[in-house]
Amino acid sequence: MTSPIRPVRIPSIDFGGVNATESSTRATPGETETGAGNSFAQAVGDALSQVNQLDTAVDELARRAAVGDLDSVSDFMVAATEAQLTTEITVAVRDRAISAFNDIMRMQL
């Protein structure tokens, strides 16, 4: 007897449609940060709120598991793995952004 295997859904982080190849979201030299800057800041804020929502859902499932109200342990494990992967991706993006910022600051004018 084989047990059915459910596909694992890896959460995607929506950056509000920000695409590196789109020229419409880039600020031109004369443009202030009110146009492109706010959409990028909003996209990053939305992505971080999604990470927070995943962590909150895992905390709720952990609470239910501790109390004994959890229906399926696999639901908790999948949610915990999703939250872990999302947090690791967020940290990697942050580290990459800091590295890029430091490289820019080291450039000579």
N, C-alpha and C positions, 0 to 999 in steps of 0.2 A: 504494500500500500504506500503510495507516494502522497506527500502532502502538497497542496497547491502553493506555489511560490508567488507572492505578490511582488510586482515591480516596485523598486524603491524610487520615490520621487525626490530628486535633489532640488531644493528650493532655488529659485532664480531671484536675483535681486534686480529690481527694476530701477534703472537710473533715470527714469522720467523721459525716455526716448533720447537721451544724450548719446550722440554717436561721434566718435573722433573724426570721422570723415565728412561730417556735415559742416559746411562752411557757414550756415545760417546761425549756428550757436557760438561761433567764434567771434571774439571782440576784435574789431578793426583798430588800428593804432589811434584813431581819433575818438573812438567810442569809449564811454565810461563803463564801469562795471555794472551798471543798472540793467543792461540787457542780458548779456551772456552770463555774467557773474551770478545773478540771482537764480537763474535756472539751474546752474551747476550746484550752487549751494543748496537749493531746494531738492535736487536729485540726491545729493549725498545725505541730506537730512531724512528724506523718505527711505533711503536704503538702510540707514541706521535704525529708523523706527521699525522696519521689517525685522531686523536682527533682534531688536528688543521684544517684538511680539513673539518671535519664535522662542526666545528665552523664557518669556512669561508663560507660554503654553507648556514648556517643559517643566517649569516650576509647579504649575497646576497639576500636571500628570504625576509628578513626583509626590506631591502632597496626597493625591488620591491613592497612589500606591502605598504610601505609609499608613494611610487610614484603612486600606483594604477595599476601597471602592473601585479600583482599577479593573476594567473589563478584560483588557488584553495587555499582557506584558510587552508584546511585540509593538503595539502602538507607542508605548513609552520609549522603547529602544529606538524605533525609527525617528521619533520626534527628537530624542536626545542626540542622535547622530546628525540629523538635519541642523540642529542648533550648533553643534560642535563644528561641522563643516562650514557653516555660514560665518561663525565667529573666526575660524581660521582664515577664510577668504578675506574677511574684513581686515584682519590684522595684516595679512600679506599686502593688501592694497594700500593700507596706511603706511607700512614700511616702505613700499615702493614710492609712494608720494613724498615721503620724507627724504628718501634717497635722491629723488629727482630735484627736490627743493635745494638740498645741500649741493648738488652738482651745479645748479644754476647760480647759487650764491658764490661758488668758487670760481666762476667764469670771470675772466678779466675783460674789462670794457675797453 
